[in-house]
């Protein structure tokens, strides 16, 4: 009785049977020795579980609870027993089981604020044995897990899986921070968290006066010191900007003249 195509982790049914035969091909009904089955051709590095050594009864050994954990096409089993000529089964396939869990299989990478995370994040639905659940076509949702910068996740955050895999091609986060994670969910499947990644500030696009000038005596130094910050398009401090910033009087109700160092190179 040959092994049949079976779901990963499930018992191969009907039970595999191996028969001891004499030189003329008759069932050797007096044979009661032990017969051992093992994987022969192993296309997916699967592991054979169940009772793999069975004593023959009237020359026949039945293996009722064999299973293989990894999905693959073209497995075979090999049966041996001492000095008897071994036998190899017909080829059979192990198919993925139903989805039970998610895994982030392409992790998010360090990315500039507001830019698409590249390469695209991928989330895979897997069966209980860790095989890609290729029949799964449900929606997978990603959201920020750990959020060190108070960022907002933009882009298409709900994607239907194709052959068990959901690809998120345009995700972005607006606020710089170190140690973001994403979390993927889909109904009752076990959720998955990504590895940590960083969102870095983008290129400077704008200035902001972040320490405002205070009322001062004419001719006295304005204190505390005025500070101007270069920011990216998302409002993060553009820490890579080191250009010169120039201040001048804007509204001038008293016809005053601005003294002091009015051109300063930015630091971070």
For each residue, the residues with C-beta under 8 A, 3 or more apart:
1: 14 15 16 17 62
2: 16 89 90 92
3: 6 12 16 66 75 77 89 90 92
4: 12 13 14 92
5: 92 93 94 95
6: 3 10 11 12 13 67 68 92 93 94 95
7: 10 94 95 96 97
8: 46 67 68 69 70 71 94 95 96 97 127 129 131
9: 67 68 69 97 127 128 129
10: 6 7 13 67 97
11: 6 50 64 65 66 67
12: 3 4 6 15 16 63 66 67 68 92
13: 4 6 10
14: 1 4
15: 1 12 62 63 64 65 66
16: 1 2 3 12 37 62 63 66 77 89
17: 1 60 61 62 63
18: 35 37 56 60 61 63 79 87
19: 27 59 60 61
20: 27 28 31 33 35 56 59 60 61 81 84
21: 24 25 26 27 28 59
22: 25 26 28
23:
24: 21
25: 21 22
26: 21 22
27: 19 20 21 58 59 60
28: 20 21 22 31 59
29: 58 59
30: 59
31: 20 28 56 59
32: 55 56 57
33: 20 55 56 81 82 84
34: 53 54 55 56 61 81
35: 18 20 53 54 55 56 61 79 80 81
36: 52 53 79 80 81
37: 16 18 48 52 63 66 77 78 79
38: 48 52 77 78 80
39: 42 46 48 68 75 76 77 78
40: 75 76 77 78 88 89
41: 74 75 76 91
42: 39 45 46 72 75
43: 72 73 74 75
44: 70 71 72 75 94
45: 42 70
46: 8 39 42 68 69 70 72 75 94
47: 68 69 70
48: 37 38 39 52 66 67 68 77
49: 66 67 68 69
50: 11 63 64 65 66 67
51: 54 63 64 65 66
52: 36 37 38 48 63 66
53: 34 35 36
54: 34 35 51 61 62 63
55: 32 33 34 35 61
56: 18 20 31 32 33 34 35 59 60 61 81
57: 32 60 61
58: 27 29
59: 19 20 21 27 28 29 30 31 56
60: 17 18 19 20 27 56 57
61: 17 18 19 20 34 35 54 55 56 57 79
62: 1 15 16 17 54
63: 12 15 16 17 18 37 50 51 52 54 66
64: 11 15 50 51
65: 11 15 50 51
66: 3 11 12 15 16 37 48 49 50 51 52 63 77
67: 6 8 9 10 11 12 48 49 50
68: 6 8 9 12 39 46 47 48 49 72 75 94
69: 8 9 46 47 49 129 130 131
70: 8 44 45 46 47 94 129 130 131
71: 8 44 94 95 96 129 131 132
72: 42 43 44 46 68 75 93 94
73: 43 93
74: 41 43 91 92 93
75: 3 39 40 41 42 43 44 46 68 72 91 92 93 94
76: 39 40 41 88 89 90 91 92
77: 3 16 37 38 39 40 48 66 88 89
78: 37 38 39 40 86 87 88 89
79: 18 35 36 37 61 86 87 88 89
80: 35 36 38 84 86
81: 20 33 34 35 36 56 84
82: 33
83:
84: 20 33 80 81
85:
86: 78 79 80
87: 18 78 79
88: 40 76 77 78 79
89: 2 3 16 40 76 77 78 79 92
90: 2 3 76
91: 41 74 75 76
92: 2 3 4 5 6 12 74 75 76 89
93: 5 6 72 73 74 75
94: 5 6 7 8 44 46 68 70 71 72 75
95: 5 6 7 8 71
96: 7 8 71 127 131 132 133 134 135 164
97: 7 8 9 10 100 127 128 129 131 133
98: 127 133 135 136
99: 125 126 127 133 135 136 138 164 186 189
100: 97 126 127 128 133 189 190
101: 125 126 128 189 190 192
102: 123 124 125 126 140 184 185 186 189 190 191 192
103: 123 124 126 192
104: 107 108 121 122 123 182 184 192 193 194 195
105: 122 123 124 165
106: 119 120 121 122 167
107: 104 121 194 195 197
108: 104 111 117 121 171 180 182 194 195 197
109: 117 118 119 197
110: 197 198 199 200
111: 108 115 116 117 118 172 173 197 198 199 200
112: 115 199 200 201 202 203 232
113: 151 172 173 174 175 176 199 200 201 202 232 234 236
114: 172 173 174 202 232 233 234
115: 111 112 118 172 202
116: 111 155 169 170 171 172
117: 108 109 111 120 121 168 171 172 173 197
118: 109 111 115
119: 106 109
120: 106 117 167 168 169 170 171
121: 104 106 107 108 117 142 167 168 171 182 194
122: 104 105 106 165 166 167 168
123: 102 103 104 105 140 142 161 165 166 168 184 192
124: 102 103 105 132 164 165 166
125: 99 101 102 132 133 136 138 140 161 164 165 166 186 189
126: 99 100 101 102 103 129 130 131 132 133 164
127: 8 9 96 97 98 99 100 130 131 133
128: 9 97 100 101
129: 8 9 69 70 71 97 126
130: 69 70 126 127
131: 8 69 70 71 96 97 126 127
132: 71 96 124 125 126 163 164 165
133: 96 97 98 99 100 125 126 127 136 164
134: 96 163 164
135: 96 98 99 164
136: 98 99 125 133 161 164
137: 160 161 162
138: 99 125 160 161 186 187 189
139: 158 159 160 161 166 186
140: 102 123 125 158 159 160 161 166 184 185 186
141: 157 158 184 185 186
142: 121 123 153 157 168 171 182 183 184
143: 153 157 182 183 185
144: 147 151 152 153 173 180 181 182 183
145: 180 181 182 183 193 194
146: 179 180 181 196
147: 144 150 151 177 180
148: 177 178 179 180
149: 173 175 176 177 180 199
150: 147 175 177
151: 113 144 147 173 174 175 176 177 180 199
152: 144 173 174 175
153: 142 143 144 157 171 172 173 182
154: 171 172 173 174
155: 116 168 169 170 171 172
156: 159 168 169 170 171
157: 141 142 143 153 168 171
158: 139 140 141
159: 139 140 156 166 167 168
160: 137 138 139 140 166
161: 123 125 136 137 138 139 140 164 165 166 186
162: 137 165 166 167
163: 132 134
164: 96 99 124 125 126 132 133 134 135 136 161
165: 105 122 123 124 125 132 161 162
166: 122 123 124 125 139 140 159 160 161 162 184
167: 106 120 121 122 159 162
168: 117 120 121 122 123 142 155 156 157 159 171
169: 116 120 155 156
170: 116 120 155 156
171: 108 116 117 120 121 142 153 154 155 156 157 168 182
172: 111 113 114 115 116 117 153 154 155
173: 111 113 114 117 144 149 151 152 153 154 177 180 199
174: 113 114 151 152 154 234 235 236
175: 113 149 150 151 152 199 234 235 236
176: 113 149 151 199 200 201 236 237
177: 147 148 149 150 151 173 180 198 199
178: 148 198
179: 146 148 196 197 198
180: 108 144 145 146 147 148 149 151 173 177 196 197 198 199
181: 144 145 146 193 194 195 196 197
182: 104 108 121 142 143 144 145 153 171 193 194
183: 142 143 144 145 191 192 193 194
184: 102 104 123 140 141 142 166 191 192 193 194
185: 102 140 141 143 189 191
186: 99 102 125 138 139 140 141 161 189
187: 138
188:
189: 99 100 101 102 125 138 185 186
190: 100 101 102
191: 102 183 184 185
192: 101 102 103 104 123 183 184
193: 104 145 181 182 183 184
194: 104 107 108 121 145 181 182 183 184 197
195: 104 107 108 181
196: 146 179 180 181
197: 107 108 109 110 111 117 179 180 181 194
198: 110 111 177 178 179 180
199: 110 111 112 113 149 151 173 175 176 177 180
200: 110 111 112 113 176
201: 112 113 176 232 236 237 238 239 240
202: 112 113 114 115 205 232 233 234 236 238
203: 112 232 238 240
204: 230 231 232 238 240 241 243
205: 202 231 232 233 238
206: 230 231 232 233
207: 228 229 230 231 245
208: 228 229 231
209: 212 213 226 227 228
210: 227 228 229
211: 224 225 226 227
212: 209 226
213: 209 216 222 226
214: 222 223 224
215:
216: 213 220 221 222 223
217: 220
218: 256
219:
220: 216 217
221: 216 260
222: 213 214 216 225 226
223: 214 216
224: 211 214
225: 211 222
226: 209 211 212 213 222 247
227: 209 210 211
228: 207 208 209 210 245 247 266
229: 207 208 210 237
230: 204 206 207 237 238 241 243 245 266
231: 204 205 206 207 208 235 236 237 238
232: 112 113 114 201 202 203 204 205 206 235 236 238
233: 114 202 205 206
234: 113 114 174 175 202
235: 174 175 231 232
236: 113 174 175 176 201 202 231 232
237: 176 201 229 230 231 268
238: 201 202 203 204 205 230 231 232 241
239: 201 268
240: 201 203 204
241: 204 230 238 266
242: 265 266 267
243: 204 230 265 266
244: 263 264 265 266
245: 207 228 230 263 264 265 266
246: 262 263
247: 226 228 258 262
248: 258 262
249: 252 256 257 258
250:
251:
252: 249 255 256
253:
254:
255: 252
256: 218 249 252
257: 249
258: 247 248 249 262
259:
260: 221
261: 264
262: 246 247 248 258
263: 244 245 246
264: 244 245 261
265: 242 243 244 245
266: 228 230 241 242 243 244 245
267: 242
268: 237 239
